[in-house]
């Protein structure tokens, strides 16, 4: 939807984000509220977390607050500076004076420098577009999943401010209407330049018991190894106001710059009753390749394709989240240090997020007690149709003791990672059982196998999270892993029995099928024996003292049909 003419906002409109409530939060007692920037920092110790309209909004707003904190403290410079902040319950006391000093740049409706926008921004034809362009919970083409379709007619100033921050972080790609004054316009359009910066990431942040702890845990010190901070690093509100086109020769200077990077050019259209339209175009693009020395809130993967394409010896790309996998199944990417992620003398295949490297440093140095619990939260957007729409949003949390990140005491981390491997192998055995039962009855096997795997991982999801939560409290991580293996065995044996009961007489009767060593009469009884043996082998020695287990019978080595 467009309006054919460019309206001018009435004079005198203002919405000061430093004093007006606009950030949605949850208090420690579970109630929700909206607070100003000043209030969020003043009350951070009494707040649980940010609760935006979407999980991706939580992530974008947290990064905005981190940019403020980094700039207020001009650091922290090192771990000792950070420790002083952690010990000081009033550490955010300098924030009000800072916000007062930059108050003009935090006015959402400022006539010359509106917050995260470009005053006077217009298309060649003066179009003003529907707010659908920035409100990400109105999915394109899916009018049945929101009460706001077919269009977002109007937003209050507080919600509009949240979506402005979110647009810079997660806006979709695709062809956009050209902005007057942008040299990239061709035929009235600008062709795809990629999604907002946070949309390229598999976002990761550490959450504490309060918002104060969350902000400080993610406040990475400037002396962090392998993370670059330039002396001129500063956030968007301390930089010159952007023009309509790309900013020449812009290079990222540090986290303050990156957390507030202006990936879009945006202008809200408003009246005294709220915001009724928007102009949205491309801003300053960022290439994610080899940004691992700048961006701390994502894991990274080595990309052979990028190395070949650009003729580089080493290329790392952000490791995006897979919406089909719970966070615990990708735990290795979060816990494995560089030595563990390497293959011999080769560089590391994956790099865990620098924010977790930072917490590992705090744990190893004794700045956080071994039993201190954090929630590792993973957030990401999954884009579809050439990145022009958001298909899914990933949001998951894992509670763990910081001892799992300890750089010298790696036994706990390896137990947690190995326990995921136990689950993977056991669920594979369950999938093989479903395949064999389907073959025994002459049915197609792909569907039953996938269903069985989903059931297996679903059954282990809650128990693993509980086990991981308590792992740091254990005296011996190896004993804890053995307990986990027994739990996996018990739960998946139960699911296997359920599949066997569902097979019925056709499975019991069976039929002749091709196998590795020639035809074999496959029925549910044989499939069960293979399954029990494979399950025991998948879980190591946890059941070697069970004389009734089929793994002890040498004549029954599992021979999965080809």
C-alpha positions as CSV (number, residue, x, y, z in Angstrom):
1,X,0.0,0.0,0.0
2,X,1.4,3.4,-0.9
3,X,0.2,7.0,-0.5
4,X,0.8,9.1,-3.6
5,X,2.1,12.2,-1.9
6,X,4.7,12.8,0.7
7,X,3.1,14.3,3.8
8,X,5.0,16.5,6.1
9,X,4.7,15.9,9.8
10,X,3.1,18.6,12.0
11,X,5.7,20.9,13.6
12,X,6.6,20.3,17.2
13,X,6.2,16.5,17.3
14,X,8.7,14.8,19.6
15,X,9.1,11.4,21.2
16,X,12.2,11.3,23.4
17,X,13.4,7.7,23.8
18,X,15.6,8.7,26.9
19,X,12.5,9.6,28.9
20,X,9.4,8.2,27.2
21,X,8.5,4.5,27.8
22,X,9.1,2.3,24.8
23,X,11.2,-0.7,25.7
24,X,9.1,-3.7,26.8
25,X,10.5,-5.5,29.8
26,X,9.7,-8.3,32.2
27,X,10.2,-7.7,35.9
28,X,11.5,-10.3,38.3
29,X,7.9,-11.0,39.6
30,X,6.9,-11.8,36.0
31,X,4.9,-8.7,35.3
32,X,5.6,-6.7,32.1
33,X,6.1,-3.0,31.6
34,X,7.4,-0.4,29.1
35,X,10.3,1.8,30.2
36,X,12.4,4.6,28.8
37,X,16.2,4.1,28.2
38,X,16.9,6.0,31.4
39,X,14.5,3.7,33.4
40,X,15.8,0.5,31.9
41,X,19.4,1.2,33.1
42,X,18.2,2.6,36.5
43,X,16.0,-0.5,37.1
44,X,18.2,-3.2,35.4
45,X,18.8,-5.0,38.6
46,X,15.1,-5.5,39.2
47,X,14.3,-6.6,35.6
48,X,14.4,-10.1,34.3
49,X,14.8,-9.4,30.6
50,X,13.7,-7.5,27.4
51,X,10.5,-8.9,26.0
52,X,10.0,-7.3,22.6
53,X,7.3,-8.1,20.0
54,X,9.5,-10.9,18.6
55,X,12.6,-12.7,19.9
56,X,14.7,-11.0,17.2
57,X,13.5,-7.6,18.6
58,X,14.8,-8.7,22.0
59,X,18.2,-9.4,20.5
60,X,18.3,-6.1,18.6
61,X,17.3,-4.0,21.6
62,X,19.8,-5.8,23.9
63,X,22.5,-4.9,21.4
64,X,21.3,-1.3,21.4
65,X,21.6,-1.2,25.2
66,X,25.1,-2.7,25.0
67,X,26.2,0.0,22.6
68,X,25.0,2.6,25.2
69,X,26.9,0.8,28.0
70,X,30.1,0.4,26.0
71,X,30.0,4.1,25.1
72,X,29.2,5.2,28.7
73,X,32.1,3.3,30.1
74,X,34.4,3.8,27.1
75,X,35.2,0.1,27.5
76,X,35.5,-1.8,29.7
77,X,39.2,-1.6,28.8
78,X,40.2,-4.9,30.5
79,X,38.9,-7.6,32.8
80,X,39.8,-5.6,36.0
81,X,37.6,-2.7,34.7
82,X,34.8,-5.2,34.1
83,X,35.2,-6.7,37.6
84,X,34.7,-3.2,39.1
85,X,31.5,-2.8,37.2
86,X,30.3,-6.3,38.2
87,X,30.9,-5.6,41.9
88,X,29.2,-2.1,41.8
89,X,25.4,-2.4,42.0
90,X,25.2,1.2,40.9
91,X,27.5,0.7,37.9
92,X,24.9,2.3,35.5
93,X,24.8,5.6,37.5
94,X,26.7,7.5,34.7
95,X,24.0,6.6,32.1
96,X,21.6,9.5,32.8
97,X,24.2,12.2,32.2
98,X,25.3,10.4,29.0
99,X,21.8,10.3,27.7
100,X,21.3,13.9,28.6
101,X,24.4,14.8,26.5
102,X,23.1,13.0,23.5
103,X,19.4,13.5,24.0
104,X,18.7,15.2,20.7
105,X,19.8,12.1,18.8
106,X,17.4,9.9,20.7
107,X,14.3,11.8,19.6
108,X,12.2,9.5,17.3
109,X,10.6,12.5,15.6
110,X,13.4,15.1,15.6
111,X,13.0,17.4,12.5
112,X,16.7,17.2,11.5
113,X,18.1,14.0,13.1
114,X,15.3,11.6,14.0
115,X,16.6,8.5,15.8
116,X,17.9,5.8,13.4
117,X,16.3,7.7,10.5
118,X,17.1,10.2,7.7
119,X,15.1,13.4,7.8
120,X,13.4,14.3,4.5
121,X,14.0,10.9,3.0
122,X,11.7,10.4,0.0
123,X,11.3,8.3,-3.1
124,X,11.4,9.8,-6.6
125,X,7.6,9.8,-6.7
126,X,7.1,10.8,-3.1
127,X,5.5,7.5,-2.0
128,X,4.8,6.6,1.6
129,X,4.5,2.9,2.3
130,X,2.5,0.8,4.7
131,X,4.1,0.0,8.0
132,X,4.1,-3.7,6.9
133,X,7.5,-2.9,5.6
134,X,9.0,-2.7,9.0
135,X,6.6,-4.7,11.2
136,X,8.1,-8.2,10.9
137,X,5.2,-10.1,12.7
138,X,3.0,-9.5,9.6
139,X,4.2,-12.3,7.3
140,X,4.0,-11.7,3.6
141,X,1.3,-13.9,2.1
142,X,0.2,-15.4,5.4
143,X,-2.8,-13.3,6.5
144,X,-4.1,-16.0,8.9
145,X,-1.3,-15.7,11.5
146,X,-1.7,-12.1,12.6
147,X,-4.6,-9.9,13.6
148,X,-3.1,-7.0,11.8
149,X,-3.4,-8.1,8.2
150,X,-3.9,-7.1,5.5
151,X,-2.0,-4.0,6.6
152,X,-0.6,-2.2,9.6
153,X,-2.5,1.1,9.5
154,X,-1.0,2.8,12.5
155,X,1.5,2.3,15.3
156,X,2.0,4.1,18.6
157,X,5.4,5.8,18.9
158,X,6.8,3.3,21.4
159,X,6.1,0.3,19.1
160,X,7.3,2.2,16.1
161,X,10.6,2.9,17.8
162,X,11.1,-0.8,18.5
163,X,10.4,-1.8,14.9
164,X,12.9,0.9,13.7
165,X,15.6,-0.7,15.7
166,X,14.5,-4.1,14.4
167,X,14.5,-3.0,10.8
168,X,18.2,-2.0,10.9
169,X,19.0,-5.4,12.4
170,X,16.7,-7.8,10.5
171,X,15.0,-6.2,7.5
172,X,14.6,-8.5,4.5
173,X,16.5,-8.2,1.3
174,X,14.8,-8.0,-2.2
175,X,14.2,-5.2,-4.6
176,X,13.4,-1.9,-2.9
177,X,12.0,1.4,-4.2
178,X,14.8,3.8,-4.9
179,X,15.5,6.7,-2.6
180,X,16.1,10.2,-4.1
181,X,19.8,11.0,-3.8
182,X,21.0,7.3,-3.7
183,X,23.5,6.6,-6.5
184,X,22.5,2.9,-6.5
185,X,19.1,3.6,-7.9
186,X,18.5,2.1,-11.4
187,X,15.1,2.6,-13.0
188,X,13.6,3.7,-9.7
189,X,14.7,0.6,-7.9
190,X,17.7,-0.7,-5.8
191,X,18.4,-4.3,-6.4
192,X,19.0,-6.7,-3.5
193,X,21.9,-5.8,-1.1
194,X,21.2,-8.3,1.6
195,X,19.4,-8.5,4.9
196,X,20.0,-6.4,8.0
197,X,23.3,-7.2,9.8
198,X,21.9,-9.3,12.7
199,X,19.9,-11.3,10.1
200,X,23.2,-12.7,8.8
201,X,24.1,-14.1,12.2
202,X,23.2,-17.1,14.3
203,X,22.7,-14.7,17.3
204,X,24.1,-15.8,20.7
205,X,24.0,-14.0,24.0
206,X,24.4,-14.9,27.6
207,X,21.5,-14.2,30.0
208,X,21.9,-13.8,33.7
209,X,19.4,-13.7,36.5
210,X,18.6,-10.0,35.9
211,X,18.9,-7.6,33.0
212,X,21.9,-6.0,34.8
213,X,23.7,-9.3,34.8
214,X,22.8,-9.9,31.1
215,X,24.2,-6.6,30.0
216,X,27.4,-7.0,32.0
217,X,28.0,-10.6,30.9
218,X,27.8,-9.5,27.3
219,X,30.0,-6.4,27.8
220,X,33.2,-7.8,26.3
221,X,36.4,-6.0,27.3
222,X,38.5,-4.2,24.7
223,X,41.6,-6.3,25.4
224,X,39.8,-9.5,24.4
225,X,42.0,-11.6,22.2
226,X,41.0,-12.0,18.5
227,X,38.4,-9.2,18.8
228,X,39.3,-5.8,17.3
229,X,38.3,-2.5,18.9
230,X,39.5,0.7,17.1
231,X,40.2,3.9,19.1
232,X,37.5,5.8,17.1
233,X,34.7,3.3,17.8
234,X,31.4,5.0,18.5
235,X,27.7,4.3,18.1
236,X,25.4,5.8,15.4
237,X,24.1,8.6,17.5
238,X,27.7,10.0,17.9
239,X,28.3,9.9,14.1
240,X,27.2,12.4,11.5
241,X,23.6,12.0,10.3
242,X,23.4,9.6,7.3
243,X,22.4,10.8,3.9
244,X,20.1,9.0,1.6
245,X,22.8,6.9,-0.1
246,X,25.7,4.7,1.0
247,X,28.3,6.3,3.3
248,X,31.6,6.3,1.5
249,X,34.5,4.3,2.9
250,X,32.6,3.1,6.0
251,X,34.5,0.4,7.9
252,X,33.4,-1.1,11.1
253,X,35.4,0.3,14.1
254,X,34.1,-2.0,16.9
255,X,31.1,-3.3,18.7
256,X,29.6,0.2,19.4
257,X,29.6,0.8,15.7
258,X,28.4,-2.7,14.8
259,X,25.6,-2.9,17.3
260,X,24.1,0.3,15.8
261,X,25.1,-0.2,12.1
262,X,22.7,1.7,9.8
263,X,21.9,-1.0,7.3
264,X,18.8,0.9,6.1
265,X,17.7,4.4,5.3
266,X,14.4,4.9,7.0
267,X,11.9,7.7,7.7
268,X,8.7,7.4,9.7
269,X,5.6,9.5,8.8
270,X,3.6,10.5,11.8
271,X,1.0,12.8,13.2
272,X,0.0,13.6,16.8
273,X,-1.9,10.3,17.0
274,X,1.0,8.0,16.0
275,X,2.9,6.7,13.0
276,X,1.0,6.0,9.8
277,X,3.6,5.3,7.1
278,X,7.2,4.7,6.3
279,X,9.9,5.2,3.6
280,X,12.4,2.4,3.6
281,X,15.5,1.9,1.5
282,X,19.0,0.3,1.7
283,X,21.7,1.9,3.8
284,X,25.3,0.8,4.5
285,X,25.8,-2.9,3.6
286,X,28.1,-5.2,5.4
287,X,29.8,-8.3,4.1
288,X,29.8,-11.1,6.8
289,X,32.9,-12.9,5.5
290,X,35.7,-12.8,8.0
291,X,33.9,-10.5,10.4
292,X,34.8,-12.9,13.3
293,X,37.3,-10.3,14.6
294,X,34.5,-7.8,14.9
295,X,31.2,-9.5,15.8
296,X,31.2,-11.3,19.1
297,X,27.6,-12.6,19.2
298,X,27.6,-15.5,16.8
299,X,29.5,-18.7,16.2
300,X,31.5,-19.0,12.9
301,X,32.2,-21.8,10.4
302,X,35.0,-22.1,8.0
303,X,33.8,-21.9,4.4
304,X,35.7,-23.7,1.7
305,X,33.4,-22.2,-0.9
306,X,34.3,-18.6,0.2
307,X,38.0,-19.5,0.3
308,X,37.8,-20.7,-3.3
309,X,35.6,-17.8,-4.5
310,X,37.8,-15.1,-3.1
311,X,41.2,-16.8,-3.3
312,X,41.7,-16.7,0.5
313,X,43.6,-19.1,2.7
314,X,40.9,-18.8,5.4
315,X,37.3,-17.6,5.3
316,X,34.8,-17.7,8.1
317,X,31.1,-17.1,7.8
318,X,28.5,-16.7,10.6
319,X,27.1,-20.1,11.7
320,X,23.3,-19.7,11.3
321,X,20.8,-21.5,13.4
322,X,19.0,-24.6,12.0
323,X,15.3,-24.2,13.0
324,X,14.9,-28.0,12.9
325,X,17.5,-28.6,15.7
326,X,17.2,-27.6,19.3
327,X,20.0,-25.5,20.7
328,X,21.4,-28.4,22.8
329,X,22.0,-30.5,19.6
330,X,24.4,-27.8,18.4
331,X,26.2,-27.4,21.8
332,X,29.6,-28.2,20.4
333,X,29.6,-25.0,18.4
334,X,29.1,-23.1,21.7
335,X,31.4,-25.0,24.0
336,X,34.3,-26.3,21.9
337,X,37.4,-24.1,22.1
338,X,39.6,-23.5,19.1
339,X,41.9,-26.4,19.8
340,X,39.0,-28.8,20.1
341,X,37.4,-27.4,16.9
342,X,40.7,-27.9,14.9
343,X,41.8,-30.9,12.9
344,X,45.4,-31.5,13.7
345,X,47.4,-28.5,12.4
346,X,44.6,-27.2,10.3
347,X,42.8,-24.0,11.5
348,X,39.6,-24.4,13.5
349,X,36.5,-25.6,11.5
350,X,34.3,-23.6,13.8
351,X,34.8,-20.7,16.2
352,X,32.5,-20.4,19.2
353,X,31.0,-16.9,19.8
354,X,33.5,-14.4,21.3
355,X,30.9,-13.5,24.0
356,X,31.3,-17.1,25.2
357,X,35.1,-16.9,24.9
358,X,34.8,-13.8,27.1
359,X,32.7,-15.7,29.7
360,X,35.2,-18.6,29.5
361,X,37.9,-16.0,30.4
362,X,35.9,-14.8,33.4
363,X,35.3,-18.4,34.5
364,X,39.0,-19.4,34.1
365,X,40.2,-16.3,35.9
366,X,37.9,-16.9,38.8
367,X,35.9,-13.7,38.3
368,X,32.7,-15.8,38.1
369,X,32.3,-18.8,40.5
370,X,32.4,-22.3,39.0
371,X,28.7,-22.9,39.8
372,X,27.5,-19.6,38.4
373,X,24.6,-20.2,36.0
374,X,24.0,-18.5,32.7
375,X,21.4,-19.1,30.0
376,X,22.9,-19.2,26.6
377,X,20.2,-17.8,24.3
378,X,20.2,-18.4,20.6
379,X,18.1,-16.1,18.3
380,X,18.0,-15.9,14.6
381,X,15.8,-15.2,11.5
382,X,15.4,-17.8,8.7
383,X,14.7,-16.1,5.4
384,X,13.0,-17.5,2.4
385,X,12.4,-16.6,-1.3
386,X,15.7,-15.0,-2.0
387,X,15.8,-13.5,1.5
388,X,12.7,-11.3,0.7
389,X,10.6,-12.7,3.6
390,X,11.2,-14.1,7.1
391,X,10.0,-17.7,7.1
392,X,10.9,-18.6,10.7
393,X,12.4,-17.3,13.9
394,X,14.7,-19.4,16.0
395,X,14.6,-18.8,19.8
396,X,16.0,-21.2,22.3
397,X,17.9,-21.2,25.7
398,X,20.3,-23.5,27.4
399,X,21.0,-23.1,31.1
400,X,24.6,-24.1,32.0
401,X,27.3,-23.5,34.6
402,X,30.2,-21.3,33.5
403,X,32.5,-24.2,34.4
404,X,31.5,-25.7,31.1
405,X,33.4,-22.8,29.5
406,X,36.5,-23.1,31.6
407,X,39.6,-23.0,29.4
408,X,41.7,-25.4,31.5
409,X,39.2,-27.7,33.1
410,X,37.6,-29.1,29.9
411,X,36.2,-32.3,31.4
412,X,32.8,-30.8,32.0
413,X,32.5,-29.3,28.5
414,X,33.6,-32.5,26.9
415,X,31.0,-34.5,29.0
416,X,28.3,-32.1,27.8
417,X,29.4,-32.4,24.1
418,X,29.8,-36.2,24.3
419,X,26.4,-36.5,25.9
420,X,24.9,-34.9,22.7
421,X,26.8,-37.5,20.7
422,X,25.2,-40.2,22.8
423,X,21.8,-38.8,22.0
424,X,22.5,-38.6,18.3
425,X,23.7,-42.2,18.0
426,X,20.9,-43.5,20.1
427,X,18.3,-41.7,18.1
428,X,19.9,-43.0,14.9
429,X,19.4,-46.5,16.3
430,X,15.7,-45.7,16.9
431,X,15.4,-44.4,13.3
432,X,17.0,-47.6,12.0
433,X,14.4,-49.6,14.0
434,X,11.6,-47.6,12.3
435,X,13.2,-48.3,8.9
436,X,13.5,-52.0,9.6
437,X,9.9,-52.3,10.8
438,X,8.7,-50.5,7.7
439,X,10.7,-52.8,5.5
440,X,9.4,-55.8,7.4
441,X,5.8,-54.8,6.4
442,X,6.6,-53.6,2.9
443,X,5.9,-50.0,3.7
444,X,7.9,-46.9,2.7
445,X,10.6,-46.2,5.3
446,X,11.4,-42.4,4.9
447,X,8.4,-41.1,6.7
448,X,8.5,-43.6,9.7
449,X,12.2,-42.9,10.1
450,X,11.9,-39.2,10.2
451,X,8.9,-39.5,12.7
452,X,10.9,-41.8,14.9
453,X,13.9,-39.4,15.0
454,X,11.6,-36.5,15.9
455,X,10.1,-38.6,18.7
456,X,13.5,-39.5,20.0
457,X,14.9,-36.0,20.1
458,X,11.7,-34.7,21.5
459,X,11.8,-37.3,24.3
460,X,15.4,-36.3,25.2
461,X,15.0,-32.5,24.9
462,X,13.7,-31.8,28.4
463,X,15.9,-34.4,30.2
464,X,19.1,-33.1,28.5
465,X,18.4,-29.5,29.5
466,X,17.8,-30.6,33.1
467,X,21.0,-32.7,33.1
468,X,23.0,-29.9,31.6
469,X,21.7,-27.4,34.1
470,X,23.0,-29.6,37.0
471,X,26.2,-30.8,35.3
472,X,28.3,-28.1,36.9
473,X,27.2,-29.2,40.4
474,X,28.6,-32.7,39.9
475,X,31.9,-33.8,41.4
476,X,32.6,-36.2,38.6
477,X,31.4,-35.3,35.0
478,X,32.1,-38.8,33.8
479,X,29.7,-40.3,36.3
480,X,27.1,-37.7,35.2
481,X,27.6,-38.8,31.6
482,X,27.0,-42.4,32.6
483,X,23.7,-41.3,34.3
484,X,22.7,-39.5,31.1
485,X,23.4,-42.6,29.0
486,X,21.2,-44.7,31.3
487,X,18.4,-42.1,30.9
488,X,18.8,-42.1,27.1
489,X,18.7,-45.9,27.1
490,X,15.6,-46.1,29.2
491,X,13.6,-43.5,27.2
492,X,14.6,-44.8,23.8
493,X,14.0,-48.4,24.7
494,X,10.5,-47.3,25.7
495,X,9.9,-45.6,22.3
496,X,11.3,-48.6,20.6
497,X,8.8,-50.8,22.4
498,X,6.0,-48.4,21.4
499,X,7.0,-48.7,17.7
500,X,7.1,-52.5,18.0
501,X,3.6,-52.6,19.4
502,X,2.3,-50.4,16.6
503,X,3.7,-52.7,13.9
504,X,1.1,-55.4,14.6
505,X,0.8,-58.9,13.0
506,X,2.3,-57.8,9.6
507,X,5.5,-56.9,11.3
508,X,5.6,-60.1,13.4
509,X,5.1,-62.2,10.2
510,X,7.8,-60.2,8.3
511,X,9.1,-60.9,4.8
512,X,12.3,-61.6,2.8
513,X,14.5,-58.5,2.2
514,X,17.9,-57.8,0.7
515,X,20.7,-57.5,3.3
516,X,24.5,-57.0,3.2
517,X,25.2,-60.8,3.4
518,X,22.3,-61.9,1.2
519,X,18.5,-62.2,1.7
520,X,17.2,-62.3,5.2
521,X,13.8,-62.9,6.7
522,X,13.1,-59.6,8.5
523,X,10.4,-59.4,11.0
524,X,9.8,-57.3,14.1
525,X,11.5,-59.8,16.4
526,X,14.8,-59.5,14.4
527,X,14.4,-55.7,14.1
528,X,14.0,-55.5,17.9
529,X,17.2,-57.5,18.5
530,X,19.2,-55.3,16.1
531,X,17.8,-52.2,17.8
532,X,18.6,-53.3,21.3
533,X,22.1,-54.2,20.3
534,X,22.6,-51.0,18.4
535,X,21.3,-48.9,21.2
536,X,23.7,-50.5,23.7
537,X,26.6,-50.0,21.4
538,X,25.7,-46.4,20.8
539,X,25.8,-45.7,24.5
540,X,29.3,-47.2,25.2
541,X,29.9,-49.3,28.3
542,X,27.0,-48.1,30.3
543,X,25.2,-51.4,30.0
544,X,28.1,-53.9,29.7
545,X,27.2,-55.3,33.1
546,X,23.7,-56.3,31.9
547,X,23.8,-60.0,30.9
548,X,20.4,-59.9,29.4
549,X,21.3,-57.2,26.9
550,X,21.5,-58.4,23.3
551,X,24.9,-56.7,22.8
552,X,26.4,-59.5,24.8
553,X,25.2,-62.2,22.3
554,X,28.0,-62.5,19.6
555,X,25.7,-64.1,17.1
556,X,23.5,-61.0,16.9
557,X,25.8,-58.3,15.6
558,X,23.5,-55.8,13.9
559,X,23.4,-56.1,10.2
560,X,21.2,-53.2,8.9
561,X,19.7,-54.1,5.5
562,X,21.3,-52.4,2.5
